[in-house]
């Protein structure tokens, strides 16, 4: 059923372009379903908007009423640090500035990586998470520490050494030994990389037995495990869905 839905022009073949379009659609649907799932938890007065005060109360109400219980929290993600961070993100998502998010604005708040006007926030939050010495940059050790904690103090595994080379060769573009906001954006939100297209090309490459650059239903079904692990089927979830829901 899913193969038939992906095949936009109904010619019996799936092209890379058709797969790319479908993956983007699945991705979008997942995001909007996720927002719909939590909407009623925050829209307390049922006016079909989520005010910052509603969100703050639902998420941080207990903390705000009992701050003394949280005095000892030194964690970077403590309520004390997360509240102003959430408020900053909420206000960036709230395009009309009325401090009440429409469904689209709330989607941008929960999934900022999907929205152009939220990119600066994504970069800023990434910087704040990794920049342990708080100098406004990410140096090589901070970059590595985000992926690997060498608690035993022994030699670093090969993949970490490779990541250090990646940092020097590809992340630190101006070669000053650290990443600034622009370089972080280039790393986490690359302009020239389309995830859906890369995934579609990968699926075609792995499943296209006769190498004609398109897939028949048989080729897809013969390589079903590749598709079950892919965004094309929402990692297998869509295989149990009703046909009309897709």
N, C-alpha and C positions, 0 to 999 in steps of 0.2 A: 504493500500500500504506500509506504513512504517513497519507494523508488518512483512510483507513478506520479506522486505529488512533486517530486524534484524535477521530473522531466517536463519542463515548461511548454515546449513546443510539441509534445506528444509524438516524437519521432522514434521512440523506443530506445533512445540512447541518452546517457547522462554526460554532459560536457563539463569541463572544468568551471566554466562560467555559471552553469546551472547549479552545480554543487556549491560554488562560492555564494550565490544568491540565497540558496537554501540555508546554509550555515549562518549567514548574517541574520536571516529571519528567525531561526531557532534561538540565536543569541538574544535578539531583541525580545522575543516572546518570553524567554526565561526571565529576563530583567523585569518586564512588566508584570509577570505572574508573581514574582518575588515581592514587588511593591504592593500588589493587590492583597497578598497574604497578610502583610503587616499593617495595612492601611487602617483597619478598624481599631487596632490597638492604640493608635495615636490620634485619630480624628474623634476625640472624645465628645465634642458637642454636635457631631454629625452634620457639619455644614459643608462637607465635601472639600474642606481645606484643612491642612495641618498647620496650626500656628506654632511659632517657635516656643511659646509658653506651654502649649500642649505637649510638644515633643520633650521639652526640658522636664516637665513634671513627670511624664511617663518614664523617662529614662533616668533622671537624676533626682527625682522627688525624695527618695529615702536619704540619699546623701545630703541633700540641701537641708532636710529637717534634722539630721543627726550627724553634723559635720565632725563632732568630737570622736566618733567611732573611726574616722578615716585619717586622723592626725598623723599616724605613724607610717602611712603609705608613701614609700619613696619610689615606687615603680613609675616608669615613664608613662604608663597607660593608666595611672590612677585617675579617679573621678576628677580630682582637682585640675589635672592637666587636660583631660578629655573634654570637659565641659566648654572651656573657651575655644578649643579646637573645633568642636561640633558647631558652636555658635558661628564661628568664622566660616565654616563650610556651608552652613544653612543660609547665611546672608549672601554668600556668593551664588548659591543656587536660586535664591529668591530674586529673580530678575526684576520684578516690579517694585521690590523694596517695601512690601506691605507687611513683612514679617509673618506671612501666612502662605504656606506652600501649596500650589495646585498639584495635581497628580504628576504633571510633567516636571515641575520644580522639585518635588519630593523624590522623583526618580533620579534627577541630577544629583540630589543630595546623597542618596544611598549608593549610586553607581556613577561617581564623578568621572571615571575613566572613559565613559561613553559619550561625554559631552564636551564640545570644543571650549565653551566658556568656563569649564571647570579644570582645564589642564594645569593652570598655575597652582591650583590647590593640591592636585595630585602630586606635582613636583615638590611643593613646599612640605607636604606631609611626609613624603619619602625622605626628603632631606632631614627633617626633624627626627624621624625614626632612626636613621643610620648615623647621624652626626653626633657621636657621643661626646666629643670635646666642645661642642656647640660653638664652633668657629665659623659656621655658615658654609662649610665645604665638606665633601666626603673624601677623605684620603684613602690610600690603598688598604691600610689596616682596617679602617672602619668598613670599607666595602667587603673585605673578606670576613670580618667578624659578623656581618649580617647573615652569612651563609654557613659559617664554620666556626665552632668554638673549640680551640685547641686546649682542652682542659688538662691534658696529661703533659703538655709541654714538649712532646716528642716531635719528630720530623713531620712536616705537612704532607698530606697525601698528594699524589700526582695531579689530581683534578684541581686542587687548591693552587698549586704552582701554575697550572694552565690559566686559572682565573686571574692570578696576579699579572700574567702576561697579557691577558685580555684587557685588564685595567690599563696597563701601560700603552698597549697598542691601539685599542679601540674606544675605551671609555674616556680617558684623559686626552681630549682632542688637542688642547693647546700645550700639552706636555709640561704643565707646571706642578705635577705631582698630586693633584687633587681635582675633584669634579665640582664645578659650580652648577648653578640651577640650569643653565642652558645645556650643559653636558649631561646632567641627570635626565632632562627631558628627552634628549637624543637617545639615552639608554632605555628609559622605561616606556616612552611613547614615540618610537621611531616613525618618522614621516614616511619613509620609503618601504615600510613593511606592513603588509595586509595579512593579518592572522587567518582570516577566512580563505583568502586566496591560497596561502601556503598550505593550509589544511586540505583544500580541494585538490591542489596539485599532488599532494602526498597520496591522497586516496586514489586518484587516477593512476599515478605511477605504480602503486603497489598492486592494483587490482586489474589493470588493463593487460590481459593475457595476450591479445593479438596486436598490441601496440598501435592501435589506430587512433589514440588520443581521446577515446570516449568509451564509456562503459555500457554494456548491455545489462539487463536485469540478471542474467546468468552470472556474469562476471562479479556483480555486486554480491549475489547470494553465495557464490563459491568462496568469497572472501569476507563472509558476514562478520567474523570476529574483529576484523579491522574497522568495520563500521560501528559495531557495538561500542568500541572504545573511542568513538569519535563524536565531535560536536554535532555531526550531521544527524545523529539519533539522540542528541542530548545525553550522550554516554549511556545509551541503551534504554533510557526511561521511556522514550517515545514508542518503543516497540510494544508497550502494553497499553498505550493510549487508544481511545476511540478514534476511528478514522477522521471524524468531523472535527476533533479537537486540534488536529495538526495544522 
